[in-house]
Amino acid sequence: MKDFLVEKLRENRDLSDTELKALIETNEHDKALMTAADEVRRERYGISVYLRGLIEISSYCKNNCLYCGLRAGNKKAQRYRLSKDQILSCCEEGYALGYRTFVLQGGEDPHFTDDLICDLVKEIKERYPDCAVTLSLGEKSRASYEKYYEAGADRYLLRHETADKAHYEKLHPEDMSAENRKRCLYDLKEIGYQVGSGFMVGSPYQTTENLIADLRFLQDLQPDMIGIGPYITHKDTPFGDKQGGSLELSLRMLAILRLMFPYALLPSTTALGTIDPMGRELGLKAGGNVVMPNLSPTDVREKYAIYDNKICTGEESAQCRRCLEMRIESAGYKAVTDRGDVKRG
């Protein structure tokens, strides 16, 4: 028997707030949701799961977000910065392993000036012209984003984290605002980037209404990539005693996103794998079609600790790829390493 709400969402790519609330707050639709989400991703992307080579370039951050282990106020955090040569070495290794997308991610570290970032992007694009370069370096001015784009950056990932202003203010210090975060995302889109956004599931003080606001914001933004994952606590933050997000709700939201945004690239995140040994496989079955193996040097991976107990910190890059490929295949999909651009239409 067909599930009316799930079929309506699949057909219309939208539901009323009341209908979304019914989907989000109960598990009675989960089986139909997961089945429909997997069918929709197969219609658009087949069984391909795109591998993105992740390079965590710096654990320094000037911000003081209450949930993040890299926050400036965490005096116990282990800090590092990769040099240009180290980053290029990661790219060289990744390219040899077949990766054709490199994701440079880091805290908002003033050391990485616009000139440094542009120089890095240009060098990567010159060495590997068939590769996409994705940046995930936080909130910048429009002028900075334009410089990176002109240097050759293709994509930019910036989770909005929560679209609700009051909720945003509970998670961030006074010098940060939901308005500026959204401004960044619209600037990136207007400049011409392939844009990724997303939110935490189960973050402190989050309500169903907050999650619906996240979906509405994404409907307006229409990003190419949507990254969500369960909120996981870090013991050395003000939220160290808060409860984390659940696997069940994270998978449910992932499946809802697949039905609302059939074209989107949806990562099955490391956070999913951290809260459940089969989390990433379940994420793929709920509509996910991207995973990000870590190319960072093994001696810094544990230091990029945005939350506790992060997995895969000890694996070499080649091990990490082999492990993920096996997991992807065991779930019934196929790992691919091409650029994997978004398939709209």
Secondary structure, 3 states (H helix, E strand, C coil): CCCHHHHHHHHHCCCCHHHHHHHHHCCCCHHHHHHHHHHHHHHHHCCEEEECEEEEEECCCCCCCCCCCCCCCCCCCCCCECCHHHHHHHHHHHHHCCCCEEEEEECCCCCCCHHHHHHHHHHHHHHCCCCEEEEECCCCCHHHHHHHHHHCCCEEECCCECCCHHHHHHHCCCCCCHHHHHHHHHHHHHHCCEEEECEEECCCCCCHHHHHHHHHHHHHHCCCEECCEECCCCCCCCCCCCCCCCHHHHHHHHHHHHHHCCCCECECCHHHHHHCCCHHHHHHHCCCCEECCECCCHHHHCCCCCCCCCCCCCCCHHHHHHHHHHHHHHCCCEEECCCCCCCCC
